[in-house]
């Protein structure tokens, strides 16, 4: 069901992209698939202005191309553990030793195994509480100049701060997401009190997180800044969050796939 009464998911996605462009003058990528997991991955294939459809008969071919990082919740640290155990591709999870999976991702091992088959029965709920606010940018060409990278990070941080201010929301945690040219994706996070929406404070923290990466020494394909641990007041306390070099809370991290699907 959709408010436009359109029969095809692809047409719904196209209409959404057009509306986003009309209202914000920004591009958006969209994915259409039989479930949330596949649609989320599909949305990352042709950024920054793509539309990828994974029809039921193409699911297995799509899954075969995905790296283990594409699994919902697999961040940089977990990905290293899985690769060290010989689990390079998403489909390798199907035949992996259950104990190895459990040691890497704990109680989510069975969930990840189901997702390696493209099985995700979760319903779409558009009314869940917002847990983060942020933005990211995938570049048409990799960026190597560190000053250009710093400018991009600052612009993303200021945009995130503006979104917080517009919604009258404050954040304790700021996270930098960075993808290198080889599609390795890392996150760096910093948490402090009191929560803030101050643009310069957020930009400063984002810049400090960038210095904890190899940006400038390695080409960068994607940058993102996200605010977590949100509150409606500057004094409200929220639970502790990951510090520097930690992954985002499961299952926030979901990198894009490395190449366009066939067909």
C-alpha angles and dihedrals in degrees: 000000000000134000092245094055092232117162099209126063089215090061091049090052092048091050091050091051091051092049093049089051092048094049101037106017087232131123122236135193121225137193127201120197142135093270144018097261096053094041091052092053092043090055089064098053101085106022139196095031107004139135116199124181121198107195118200092255091054098050098098094047089049093050093049091063098052125103119226088257089071091070111109108262099011106132129179097280094047091045090056091052092050094047091049086058091051096260102134103147131046091244090056087073088071093068099029122123106267091225092055091051092048092050090052102042106011118210092000092072095100092045090053091048090055091048091052085067091047091254113146115149096178117127122233110252113187093184102064119130114269110253100178144013123206150109139231139194129213110203125224087222128026116260118228104165109095094211091054089049091051091051091051092050091050092049091050091047092051091048090051091048090051090052090051092049092048091054093040090237129140129208135208098188128057118189129194117206117197131178120195124214091266089057094252104148125204136178131207121192137188128189129192143152139279101043114239146190094189109137098216093045091053092044091051093050091047090051091051091051091051090058088062092065135070092250109143091030092057128037115256124220102176137022129185139172121201133180117215138176091051126195137175095231135046092237101045114119120224131186120281117276135203117286129214117329094011123126121247115267111280122297103014098096117081116151125201122259120262102242143012116277119245121255 
